[in-house]
Amino acid sequence: MKRVIGLTRPNEGASFPWRRHDDPTAETFTAWSIFPRDTSYFNPSQAPFMINYQVEDLDALLEALRAEGVTVDPICLDYRSGGQSD
């Protein structure tokens, strides 16, 4: 894995820190992880993978998705507030 994409700990994943273009004082990161094919991490979803996005207004986005008929997982993680919310 290290030779191909430069990651030295693929079983644990990796974090890539970066700074926001509109606010260089705000540091954030992108996480990259590989899960085993038989993981239960995504349950109850049957999806084989997950993509996480950073958004400015999570509540507004979730409201818009629900209005379009998208099923939204009730577990919501908001790392700016340091915890989990509904």
C-alpha positions as CSV (number, residue, x, y, z in Angstrom):
1,M,0.0,0.0,0.0
2,K,2.8,2.4,0.8
3,R,4.5,1.9,-2.5
4,V,1.4,2.4,-4.5
5,I,-0.5,5.3,-2.8
6,G,1.9,6.3,0.0
7,L,-0.2,5.1,3.0
8,T,1.8,3.4,5.7
9,R,-1.1,2.2,7.9
10,P,-3.9,1.1,5.6
11,N,-5.6,-1.0,8.3
12,E,-6.1,2.0,10.5
13,G,-6.8,4.5,7.7
14,A,-5.2,7.9,7.3
15,S,-6.1,11.6,7.9
16,F,-5.1,14.3,5.5
17,P,-5.1,17.8,7.2
18,W,-5.8,20.9,5.0
19,R,-6.9,24.5,5.5
20,R,-10.0,26.1,4.1
21,H,-9.5,28.4,1.1
22,D,-11.9,31.0,2.5
23,D,-10.5,30.8,6.0
24,P,-6.8,29.6,6.1
25,T,-6.9,29.7,10.0
26,A,-9.5,26.9,10.0
27,E,-7.8,23.5,9.7
28,T,-9.9,20.5,8.8
29,F,-9.1,17.0,7.5
30,T,-10.2,14.4,5.1
31,A,-10.3,10.8,6.5
32,W,-9.6,7.7,4.3
33,S,-10.3,4.2,5.5
34,I,-10.7,0.7,4.1
35,F,-13.3,-1.6,5.8
36,P,-13.4,-5.4,5.5
37,R,-15.9,-6.7,2.9
38,D,-17.9,-8.3,5.8
39,T,-18.0,-5.2,8.0
40,S,-21.2,-4.4,9.9
41,Y,-20.1,-0.8,10.3
42,F,-22.6,0.5,7.7
43,N,-25.6,-1.4,9.1
44,P,-28.5,-1.2,8.7
45,S,-27.5,0.1,5.2
46,Q,-26.7,-2.5,2.6
47,A,-24.3,0.0,0.9
48,P,-20.8,-1.3,0.5
49,F,-19.1,2.1,1.1
50,M,-19.7,5.5,2.6
51,I,-18.7,9.0,1.5
52,N,-18.6,11.8,4.0
53,Y,-18.9,15.4,3.0
54,Q,-18.3,18.7,4.9
55,V,-21.1,21.2,4.5
56,E,-21.8,24.7,5.8
57,D,-25.3,24.1,7.0
58,L,-25.9,20.4,7.8
59,D,-29.5,21.0,9.1
60,A,-30.5,22.7,6.0
61,L,-29.0,20.1,3.8
62,L,-30.7,17.2,5.7
63,E,-34.0,19.1,5.5
64,A,-33.6,19.5,1.7
65,L,-32.7,15.8,1.3
66,R,-35.7,14.7,3.3
67,A,-38.0,17.0,1.2
68,E,-36.7,15.2,-1.9
69,G,-37.6,11.8,-0.4
70,V,-34.1,10.8,0.5
71,T,-33.9,8.4,3.5
72,V,-31.5,10.1,6.0
73,D,-29.8,8.0,8.7
74,P,-31.0,9.3,12.1
75,I,-27.5,9.2,13.5
76,C,-25.8,12.5,12.7
77,L,-22.2,13.4,13.6
78,D,-21.3,17.1,13.9
79,Y,-17.6,17.4,14.7
80,R,-17.8,21.2,15.1
81,S,-19.9,20.7,18.2
82,G,-17.8,17.8,19.3
83,G,-20.5,15.3,19.5
84,Q,-23.5,13.5,18.1
85,S,-26.9,15.0,17.5
86,D,-30.3,13.9,16.2
